[in-house]
Amino acid sequence: MKTEAIIVMVGAQGIVVAMAAYFFYKVLTVKPKPEPDSYSENDDITERQDN
C-alpha cells in the first residue's frame, strides 16, 4: 500500500472516530430535561374520570 493511501485511510478513520467521540460526549453529558409530573397536575381531582 502506498504512503498516500495509508495517510488518507488513517485520516478518514480519525475523522470518524473523532466525530463519534464528540457526539458520545454530548449525549452523555447533557442535562436531563425536567419532565412534567402528571400526578401533581391532577391533585385537585379526587375521582377518576371515565370517558
C-alpha positions, 0 to 999 in steps of 0.5 A: 500500500502506498504512503498516500493511501495509508495517510488518507485511510488513517485520516478518514478513520480519525475523522470518524472516530473523532466525530463519534467521540464528540457526539458520545460526549454530548449525549452523555453529558447533557442535562436531563430535561425536567419532565412534567409530573402528571400526578401533581397536575391532577391533585385537585381531582379526587375521582377518576374520570371515565370517558 
